[in-house]
Amino acid sequence: MIKPGRTIKVSQTTNDAYRFWLEGQPMTAQMQATLPHGGPLQVLVFVCQKSAERAALEILQAAKPEDTLWCGCMEPAGQKHSAQDRQDAAQWISAPESHGAPAGQGHFTSEPQPAVQENGHQKPALPADRDCRLVLLCPGRQEHAELAQTVLGTLLSEAFVSGVVGISVPFEGLLAGQRAYAQALEAAALAQSGQAPMVAVWEALLLARSVQALPLAVCQSLYAEFGCGRLCRADAQTVRIIQAFLANNLSIAQTAQALYMHRNTLFHRLEKIREDTGLDLRRTDDAAQTAYWLQVRLRVLASGG
């Protein structure tokens, strides 16, 4: 088992300040004085089963960058931790001395705001049942996706639990921090529903977010009609070929290698798709439309439709 790294305990005021700041709750002047200034920063939200919270905290503590500003647990709405859970979680909250974090013991719970309505559509909300959110606040860099992959891989191999990670865009300024936290939550929610990779970077999810903003009835109609209505009846192997072809930049050679399939066999399968649906995936516009349909398909399947 990975041993936890150095931990710095912070005060109740500092814990509340970071939590209230990210959730957009009112803060005292003392709380505001403890918050970071400048940037850029990024918010990472790790979501896993509540039963694996301690293991996830250990792994995250061992893997996280040394210059992490803050690391803590944020409870989904309707979920309560016991006093012992809060005490255990508080031991992992990290705030380097360079940011002026006072010494002391910190305990906290939180009730994040429910999913908001935007343009008449509800943004995806993370399931509250048996989930925990581990929030990391780091300087804005590109390698956070690699950190997240490492944590998820270790969590799966050591605790036999899967998880997802949502990563915000880099931001500067206190007001932008709340928006960044919402971005990370939305990215994690899309990952949980299968509409985004397990490590979901918000700025790379334009397609998934645009589909999520559509009414479900519109998605169901697009799903049924696209490709002469035949793609929605495609078997699992056909969908897998389409996904692999798009993921490998429309390359016959790379896709065949990824699928352990002969190039001629793949060519004939793509021709069959063109004959059945009128879509030639080797053409950029048809490939782009099919990528959009795959996101619509995930949205419909995630809704149980």
C-alpha positions as CSV (number, residue, x, y, z in Angstrom):
1,M,0.0,0.0,0.0
2,I,1.3,3.5,-0.9
3,K,2.3,5.4,2.2
4,P,0.9,8.9,2.5
5,G,3.2,11.8,2.1
6,R,3.7,15.0,4.1
7,T,0.4,16.5,5.5
8,I,-0.1,20.0,6.7
9,K,-3.1,20.5,8.9
10,V,-5.0,23.8,8.6
11,S,-7.5,25.6,10.7
12,Q,-11.3,25.5,10.7
13,T,-11.3,29.0,9.2
14,T,-9.1,28.0,6.3
15,N,-11.1,24.8,5.6
16,D,-14.3,26.8,5.5
17,A,-12.8,29.5,3.4
18,Y,-11.8,27.2,0.6
19,R,-15.1,25.3,0.7
20,F,-17.3,28.4,0.9
21,W,-15.3,30.0,-1.8
22,L,-15.7,27.2,-4.3
23,E,-19.4,26.7,-3.5
24,G,-20.1,30.4,-3.7
25,Q,-21.3,30.8,-0.1
26,P,-20.9,34.0,1.9
27,M,-17.5,34.4,3.7
28,T,-16.2,36.5,6.5
29,A,-13.3,38.9,6.0
30,Q,-11.0,36.5,7.9
31,M,-11.9,33.7,5.5
32,Q,-11.3,35.9,2.5
33,A,-7.8,36.8,3.8
34,T,-6.8,33.1,3.7
35,L,-7.7,32.5,0.1
36,P,-5.0,32.4,-2.7
37,H,-4.5,35.5,-4.9
38,G,-3.1,35.4,-8.4
39,G,-2.9,32.4,-10.7
40,P,-3.5,30.6,-12.9
41,L,-5.0,27.8,-10.9
42,Q,-7.1,24.7,-11.7
43,V,-9.7,22.7,-9.9
44,L,-9.7,18.9,-10.0
45,V,-12.6,16.9,-8.7
46,F,-12.1,13.2,-8.1
47,V,-15.3,11.1,-7.6
48,C,-15.3,7.6,-6.3
49,Q,-17.3,5.3,-4.1
50,K,-17.7,6.5,-0.5
51,S,-16.4,3.1,0.7
52,A,-13.0,3.8,-1.0
53,E,-12.6,7.4,0.3
54,R,-9.8,6.6,2.7
55,A,-7.8,4.7,0.0
56,A,-8.4,7.5,-2.5
57,L,-7.2,10.1,-0.1
58,E,-4.0,8.1,0.6
59,I,-3.3,7.6,-3.1
60,L,-4.0,11.2,-3.9
61,Q,-1.8,12.4,-1.0
62,A,1.1,10.3,-2.3
63,A,0.6,11.3,-6.0
64,K,-0.4,15.0,-5.8
65,P,2.1,17.8,-6.7
66,E,4.1,19.3,-3.9
67,D,2.8,22.8,-4.7
68,T,-0.9,21.8,-4.2
69,L,-2.7,24.7,-2.6
70,W,-5.5,22.7,-1.0
71,C,-7.0,19.2,-0.9
72,G,-10.2,18.3,0.8
73,C,-13.5,16.3,0.7
74,M,-16.7,17.9,-0.5
75,E,-19.8,16.0,0.3
76,P,-22.6,15.7,-2.4
77,A,-25.9,17.0,-1.3
78,G,-27.9,14.7,0.9
79,Q,-24.9,12.7,2.0
80,K,-23.6,12.9,5.6
81,H,-20.2,11.8,7.0
82,S,-19.8,10.6,10.5
83,A,-17.7,12.5,13.0
84,Q,-14.9,9.9,12.6
85,D,-15.1,10.3,8.8
86,R,-14.7,14.0,9.1
87,Q,-11.8,13.6,11.5
88,D,-10.0,11.2,9.1
89,A,-10.6,13.4,6.1
90,A,-9.3,16.5,7.9
91,Q,-5.9,14.8,8.3
92,W,-5.5,15.0,4.5
93,I,-6.3,18.6,3.9
94,S,-3.1,20.3,2.5
95,A,-2.2,24.0,2.4
96,P,1.5,24.9,2.1
97,E,2.9,27.5,4.5
98,S,3.9,29.7,1.5
99,H,0.2,30.6,1.2
100,G,-0.1,31.7,4.8
101,A,-2.3,28.8,6.1
102,P,-2.4,28.9,9.8
103,A,-1.6,25.8,11.8
104,G,-4.3,23.8,13.6
105,Q,-6.8,21.0,13.2
106,G,-9.5,21.3,10.5
107,H,-12.9,19.5,10.3
108,F,-15.6,20.3,7.7
109,T,-18.7,19.1,6.0
110,S,-20.4,20.7,3.1
111,E,-23.7,20.8,1.2
112,P,-23.0,21.8,-2.4
113,Q,-25.7,23.6,-4.3
114,P,-28.1,21.5,-6.4
115,A,-27.8,21.3,-10.2
116,V,-28.7,24.6,-11.7
117,Q,-31.0,25.4,-14.6
118,E,-29.3,27.1,-17.6
119,N,-31.3,28.1,-20.7
120,G,-34.2,25.9,-19.5
121,H,-32.0,22.8,-19.2
122,Q,-30.6,21.2,-16.1
123,K,-26.9,20.6,-16.0
124,P,-25.8,17.1,-15.1
125,A,-25.6,16.5,-11.3
126,L,-23.3,13.9,-9.7
127,P,-25.2,11.1,-8.0
128,A,-25.1,11.7,-4.3
129,D,-25.6,8.0,-3.2
130,R,-22.4,6.5,-1.9
131,D,-20.1,8.9,-3.7
132,C,-17.4,11.2,-2.3
133,R,-15.8,14.2,-4.0
134,L,-12.1,14.9,-3.4
135,V,-11.3,18.4,-4.5
136,L,-7.7,19.4,-5.4
137,L,-6.7,23.0,-6.1
138,C,-3.4,23.3,-8.0
139,P,-1.4,25.7,-10.1
140,G,-2.7,25.7,-13.7
141,R,-0.6,23.2,-15.7
142,Q,-1.0,20.6,-18.4
143,E,0.2,17.5,-16.5
144,H,-2.8,17.4,-14.2
145,A,-4.5,14.9,-16.6
146,E,-1.5,12.6,-16.1
147,L,-1.8,13.0,-12.4
148,A,-5.4,12.0,-12.6
149,Q,-4.7,9.0,-14.7
150,T,-2.1,7.8,-12.1
151,V,-4.5,8.2,-9.2
152,L,-7.3,6.4,-11.0
153,G,-5.0,3.6,-12.0
154,T,-3.7,3.1,-8.5
155,L,-7.2,3.3,-7.0
156,L,-8.3,0.6,-9.3
157,S,-5.3,-1.7,-8.7
158,E,-5.1,-1.2,-5.0
159,A,-8.7,-0.6,-3.8
160,F,-10.4,-2.3,-6.8
161,V,-12.6,0.8,-7.3
162,S,-13.1,2.9,-10.4
163,G,-13.5,6.6,-10.3
164,V,-13.7,9.7,-12.6
165,V,-12.0,13.0,-12.6
166,G,-13.2,16.4,-13.8
167,I,-10.6,19.1,-14.5
168,S,-11.5,22.8,-14.9
169,V,-9.8,25.3,-17.2
170,P,-7.0,27.4,-15.7
171,F,-8.4,30.5,-14.0
172,E,-7.3,33.7,-12.2
173,G,-9.2,35.6,-9.6
174,L,-11.5,34.6,-6.7
175,L,-14.7,35.0,-8.7
176,A,-13.5,32.6,-11.4
177,G,-12.8,29.9,-8.9
178,Q,-16.5,29.2,-8.4
179,R,-17.0,28.9,-12.1
180,A,-14.0,26.5,-12.3
181,Y,-15.4,24.3,-9.6
182,A,-18.7,24.1,-11.5
183,Q,-16.8,23.2,-14.7
184,A,-14.9,20.4,-12.9
185,L,-18.2,19.0,-11.4
186,E,-19.8,19.1,-14.9
187,A,-16.9,17.3,-16.5
188,A,-16.9,14.6,-13.8
189,A,-20.7,14.2,-14.2
190,L,-20.3,13.7,-18.0
191,A,-17.5,11.1,-17.3
192,Q,-19.8,9.2,-14.9
193,S,-22.5,9.1,-17.5
194,G,-20.1,7.7,-20.1
195,Q,-20.3,10.9,-22.2
196,A,-16.7,11.8,-21.6
197,P,-13.4,10.0,-20.8
198,M,-12.7,8.9,-17.2
199,V,-10.4,11.9,-17.0
200,A,-12.5,14.7,-18.4
201,V,-11.0,18.1,-19.1
202,W,-13.8,20.6,-19.3
203,E,-12.4,22.6,-22.3
204,A,-12.1,19.5,-24.4
205,L,-15.8,18.6,-23.9
206,L,-17.4,21.1,-26.3
207,L,-19.2,18.3,-28.2
208,A,-20.5,16.5,-25.1
209,R,-21.6,19.7,-23.4
210,S,-23.5,20.9,-26.5
211,V,-25.3,17.6,-26.7
212,Q,-26.0,17.7,-22.9
213,A,-27.7,21.2,-23.5
214,L,-30.2,19.7,-25.9
215,P,-33.6,18.6,-24.7
216,L,-33.7,14.8,-24.3
217,A,-36.6,14.6,-26.8
218,V,-34.4,16.2,-29.5
219,C,-31.6,13.8,-28.7
220,Q,-33.9,10.8,-29.1
221,S,-35.1,12.1,-32.4
222,L,-31.6,12.7,-33.7
223,Y,-30.5,9.3,-32.5
224,A,-33.3,7.5,-34.3
225,E,-33.1,9.5,-37.6
226,F,-29.4,9.9,-38.3
227,G,-27.8,7.7,-40.9
228,C,-31.1,6.9,-42.5
229,G,-32.3,5.6,-39.1
230,R,-30.0,2.6,-39.4
231,L,-27.1,3.5,-37.2
232,C,-29.3,3.3,-34.1
233,R,-29.8,-0.4,-35.0
234,A,-26.1,-1.1,-35.5
235,D,-24.6,-4.0,-33.6
236,A,-22.0,-3.4,-30.9
237,Q,-19.1,-4.4,-33.2
238,T,-20.1,-1.8,-35.8
239,V,-20.3,0.9,-33.1
240,R,-16.9,-0.2,-31.8
241,I,-15.4,0.1,-35.3
242,I,-16.8,3.6,-35.8
243,Q,-15.5,4.7,-32.4
244,A,-12.1,3.3,-33.1
245,F,-11.9,4.9,-36.6
246,L,-12.8,8.3,-35.2
247,A,-10.4,7.9,-32.3
248,N,-7.5,7.0,-34.6
249,N,-7.9,10.1,-36.8
250,L,-9.7,8.3,-39.7
251,S,-6.6,6.2,-40.3
252,I,-7.3,2.7,-41.8
253,A,-3.9,1.4,-40.7
254,Q,-4.0,2.7,-37.1
255,T,-7.6,1.6,-36.6
256,A,-6.9,-1.9,-38.0
257,Q,-4.0,-2.2,-35.6
258,A,-6.0,-1.0,-32.6
259,L,-8.8,-3.5,-33.4
260,Y,-6.5,-6.4,-34.3
261,M,-8.3,-6.5,-37.6
262,H,-6.9,-6.9,-41.2
263,R,-6.9,-3.7,-43.2
264,N,-9.0,-5.2,-45.9
265,T,-11.6,-6.4,-43.4
266,L,-11.9,-3.0,-41.9
267,F,-12.2,-1.4,-45.4
268,H,-15.1,-3.7,-46.2
269,R,-16.8,-2.9,-42.9
270,L,-16.5,0.8,-43.6
271,E,-18.0,0.2,-47.1
272,K,-20.9,-1.7,-45.6
273,I,-21.6,1.2,-43.2
274,R,-21.6,3.6,-46.2
275,E,-24.0,1.4,-48.2
276,D,-26.3,1.1,-45.2
277,T,-26.3,4.6,-44.0
278,G,-25.0,6.8,-46.8
279,L,-22.2,8.0,-44.4
280,D,-18.6,7.7,-45.7
281,L,-16.5,7.9,-42.5
282,R,-13.4,8.7,-44.5
283,R,-14.9,12.1,-45.4
284,T,-14.4,14.8,-42.7
285,D,-18.0,16.1,-42.7
286,D,-19.5,12.6,-42.4
287,A,-17.0,11.7,-39.7
288,A,-17.9,14.9,-37.8
289,Q,-21.6,14.2,-38.0
290,T,-21.1,10.7,-36.8
291,A,-19.0,11.8,-33.9
292,Y,-21.9,14.1,-32.9
293,W,-24.3,11.1,-33.3
294,L,-22.1,9.0,-30.9
295,Q,-22.4,11.7,-28.3
296,V,-26.2,11.8,-28.8
297,R,-26.3,8.0,-28.5
298,L,-24.4,8.2,-25.2
299,R,-26.9,10.8,-23.9
300,V,-29.9,8.7,-24.9
301,L,-28.5,5.5,-23.4
302,A,-27.5,7.3,-20.2
303,S,-31.1,8.5,-19.8
304,G,-32.4,4.9,-20.2
305,G,-34.0,5.8,-23.6
